[in-house]
Amino acid sequence: MGNIHWKTVLVVLLIVKNLEMKLKTLILYASIFVWLLPPLKQFRGRFFYYFIILAIGDPIAYTLLKLHYHTLPFYSIMELLLISVLWQPKWLPKKIPYFILPMIALYYAVDKIHYSFGYSFIALEHMAILFFIFRLAANDAIDLKKIKMFYILIIFYELSILLKYIFVATMIDMGMTYFYLTSAFELLLGLSFVFVAEDDAELAIALK
């Protein structure tokens, strides 16, 4: 009876593990598809290149994984590009040729360090991204006397990513669970950016 009991437990664990893998795969593919859509809504807006980078980021990272490459160096470059387009939105298309060699150097530098430092480095990059978004949101709120829904959503999105990398860098077991939970949350936020853009001034909360 004891052997039968353990065999049953083993089968259940294998089924749960299989379902978990399928759920992760579903979230991954759904996220890749959903994040391809926001650039259409954000076209010609201040955040257009930001969403273009997000749209191509996951497909490239997934391809790197399939080719057995580390994705941390790629994500560190991707976040640096996000910082650049938030700092100077017109900068990226004109200066990208001069940016290639530093990006390659950064890729190999991050690739050589321990993964927890890599996650911490990316978390610092997201802090910088949040700083730029907070600054834009604050200036916009001062001018219009209201907070746009777009900024609320994008701040939540960046906060979720920042916390995700902090958890993964500091508490690996809990971090990976949190990683997939936030990925599902980010999927919903991605859908919201299909309908809400930075120039939608009517979608805002008035400041008293």
PLY file of the C-alpha trace (Angstrom):
ply
format ascii 1.0
element vertex 208
property float x
property float y
property float z
element edge 207
property int vertex1
property int vertex2
end_header
0.00 0.00 0.00
2.91 2.33 0.80
4.40 1.93 -2.67
1.03 2.61 -4.30
0.64 5.75 -2.16
4.02 7.17 -3.22
3.38 6.29 -6.86
0.11 8.24 -6.69
1.86 11.24 -5.13
4.55 11.09 -7.81
1.97 11.00 -10.62
0.12 13.99 -9.11
3.38 15.95 -8.80
4.25 15.19 -12.41
0.79 16.35 -13.56
1.10 19.58 -11.54
4.58 20.18 -12.94
3.32 19.60 -16.47
0.40 22.02 -15.95
2.79 24.60 -14.51
5.03 24.37 -17.58
2.02 24.72 -19.89
0.82 27.77 -17.94
4.25 29.39 -18.18
4.35 28.71 -21.92
0.84 30.13 -22.35
1.77 33.31 -20.47
4.94 33.64 -22.54
3.24 33.35 -25.93
0.31 35.51 -24.87
2.71 38.19 -23.62
4.71 38.17 -26.86
1.52 38.61 -28.90
-0.09 41.27 -26.68
3.01 43.48 -26.49
3.19 43.61 -30.29
-0.05 45.64 -30.27
0.62 48.80 -28.14
2.98 50.45 -30.72
-0.03 50.70 -33.05
-1.91 52.80 -30.49
1.18 54.76 -29.42
2.29 55.59 -32.99
3.74 59.12 -33.29
3.47 59.55 -29.52
6.28 60.32 -27.09
6.39 56.67 -25.96
6.31 55.08 -29.42
9.94 53.89 -29.40
9.54 52.75 -25.78
6.76 50.39 -26.84
8.62 49.33 -29.99
11.52 48.15 -27.81
9.11 46.30 -25.51
7.39 44.71 -28.52
10.58 43.23 -29.97
12.23 42.47 -26.62
10.44 39.25 -25.66
10.62 37.63 -29.13
14.39 38.27 -29.23
14.86 37.00 -25.66
12.83 33.87 -26.42
14.95 33.25 -29.53
18.14 33.64 -27.46
16.82 31.10 -24.95
16.08 28.64 -27.74
19.65 29.11 -28.96
20.91 28.49 -25.39
22.16 32.03 -24.81
21.78 33.95 -21.55
19.07 36.61 -21.71
20.29 38.83 -18.85
22.87 40.66 -21.01
20.22 41.24 -23.67
17.73 42.63 -21.14
20.41 44.94 -19.69
20.92 46.40 -23.19
17.17 46.60 -23.75
16.63 48.60 -20.53
19.48 50.93 -21.50
17.72 51.59 -24.80
14.49 52.31 -22.90
16.32 54.85 -20.75
17.74 56.46 -23.89
14.38 56.90 -25.64
12.78 58.33 -22.50
15.66 60.74 -22.03
15.82 61.80 -25.69
12.90 60.38 -27.76
14.44 61.51 -31.07
17.87 60.14 -30.18
17.56 56.43 -30.92
16.91 56.37 -34.69
19.78 58.78 -35.38
22.42 57.49 -32.96
21.87 53.72 -32.94
24.93 53.01 -35.20
27.21 54.68 -32.61
25.56 52.73 -29.83
26.26 49.24 -31.18
29.81 48.74 -29.84
29.01 49.95 -26.28
25.95 47.64 -26.27
28.08 44.66 -27.31
30.63 45.50 -24.58
27.82 45.78 -22.01
26.40 42.43 -23.19
29.64 40.57 -22.55
30.31 42.43 -19.28
26.92 41.42 -17.81
27.30 37.90 -19.22
30.46 37.36 -17.14
29.07 38.39 -13.76
26.93 36.36 -11.35
23.24 36.20 -12.24
22.13 37.93 -9.02
24.33 40.93 -9.87
22.88 40.88 -13.37
19.33 41.08 -12.00
20.41 43.84 -9.59
21.94 45.79 -12.49
18.70 45.56 -14.47
16.73 46.61 -11.36
18.89 49.76 -11.16
18.15 50.45 -14.83
14.42 50.22 -14.11
14.84 52.67 -11.24
16.25 55.12 -13.79
13.33 54.41 -16.15
10.87 55.06 -13.31
12.65 58.34 -12.53
12.17 59.58 -16.11
8.52 58.48 -16.18
7.80 60.11 -12.80
9.40 63.32 -14.07
7.30 63.31 -17.24
4.14 62.50 -15.26
4.83 65.27 -12.73
5.47 67.89 -15.42
2.33 66.81 -17.26
0.23 66.94 -14.08
1.49 70.44 -13.26
0.63 71.70 -16.75
-2.80 70.04 -17.07
-3.83 69.97 -13.39
-4.67 66.28 -13.75
-2.96 62.89 -13.84
-3.38 60.92 -17.03
-4.48 57.30 -16.76
-1.62 56.41 -19.11
0.99 57.49 -16.56
-0.73 55.61 -13.76
-0.68 52.43 -15.85
2.90 52.77 -17.04
4.15 53.51 -13.51
2.40 50.36 -12.24
3.99 48.44 -15.12
7.50 49.64 -14.37
7.05 49.11 -10.62
5.97 45.50 -11.23
9.07 44.87 -13.35
11.35 46.54 -10.81
9.94 44.46 -7.95
10.17 41.33 -10.08
13.90 41.73 -10.64
14.52 42.66 -7.00
12.72 39.50 -5.82
14.57 37.30 -8.30
17.91 38.84 -7.32
17.38 38.47 -3.56
15.03 35.50 -2.97
15.30 33.06 -5.86
12.58 30.56 -4.84
9.98 33.18 -4.01
11.28 35.35 -6.81
10.50 32.91 -9.60
6.91 32.50 -8.36
6.56 36.28 -8.19
8.19 36.50 -11.63
5.35 34.58 -13.30
2.61 36.27 -11.26
3.86 39.70 -12.33
4.21 38.46 -15.92
0.47 37.71 -15.93
-0.21 41.16 -14.41
2.01 42.80 -17.05
0.05 40.95 -19.72
-3.12 42.72 -18.58
-1.31 46.05 -18.52
-0.08 45.39 -22.05
-3.70 45.04 -23.15
-4.54 48.37 -21.51
-1.89 50.15 -23.62
-3.74 48.99 -26.74
-6.55 51.36 -25.70
-4.85 54.07 -23.63
-2.19 56.41 -25.03
-0.14 59.25 -23.55
-2.08 61.86 -25.55
-5.50 60.68 -24.28
-6.02 63.75 -22.08
-9.67 62.90 -21.38
-8.61 59.69 -19.59
-7.31 61.45 -16.51
-7.93 62.13 -12.83
-8.39 65.82 -12.01
-6.23 67.33 -9.27
-8.00 69.57 -6.78
0 1
1 2
2 3
3 4
4 5
5 6
6 7
7 8
8 9
9 10
10 11
11 12
12 13
13 14
14 15
15 16
16 17
17 18
18 19
19 20
20 21
21 22
22 23
23 24
24 25
25 26
26 27
27 28
28 29
29 30
30 31
31 32
32 33
33 34
34 35
35 36
36 37
37 38
38 39
39 40
40 41
41 42
42 43
43 44
44 45
45 46
46 47
47 48
48 49
49 50
50 51
51 52
52 53
53 54
54 55
55 56
56 57
57 58
58 59
59 60
60 61
61 62
62 63
63 64
64 65
65 66
66 67
67 68
68 69
69 70
70 71
71 72
72 73
73 74
74 75
75 76
76 77
77 78
78 79
79 80
80 81
81 82
82 83
83 84
84 85
85 86
86 87
87 88
88 89
89 90
90 91
91 92
92 93
93 94
94 95
95 96
96 97
97 98
98 99
99 100
100 101
101 102
102 103
103 104
104 105
105 106
106 107
107 108
108 109
109 110
110 111
111 112
112 113
113 114
114 115
115 116
116 117
117 118
118 119
119 120
120 121
121 122
122 123
123 124
124 125
125 126
126 127
127 128
128 129
129 130
130 131
131 132
132 133
133 134
134 135
135 136
136 137
137 138
138 139
139 140
140 141
141 142
142 143
143 144
144 145
145 146
146 147
147 148
148 149
149 150
150 151
151 152
152 153
153 154
154 155
155 156
156 157
157 158
158 159
159 160
160 161
161 162
162 163
163 164
164 165
165 166
166 167
167 168
168 169
169 170
170 171
171 172
172 173
173 174
174 175
175 176
176 177
177 178
178 179
179 180
180 181
181 182
182 183
183 184
184 185
185 186
186 187
187 188
188 189
189 190
190 191
191 192
192 193
193 194
194 195
195 196
196 197
197 198
198 199
199 200
200 201
201 202
202 203
203 204
204 205
205 206
206 207
